[in-house]
Amino acid sequence: MTDAELDTVYTRLCKTMTQVGEANAPMFLARFALLAIEKIGDADVSLKLIDAAGEGASE
């Protein structure tokens, strides 16, 4: 994925979260995560990504 594509995807993610609203953002992100995990199709990769995303998240 190019930097421009990454920017496009991230921008769409942010705009969609704004559209669904703050109250619905956690459910949207959970659904997105499940769809992404299914598409990735590899438990080890998915677990490593979850760990990476969680690093520093509670600080």
Order of alpha helices (4+ residues) and beta strands (2+ residues): alpha-alpha-alpha
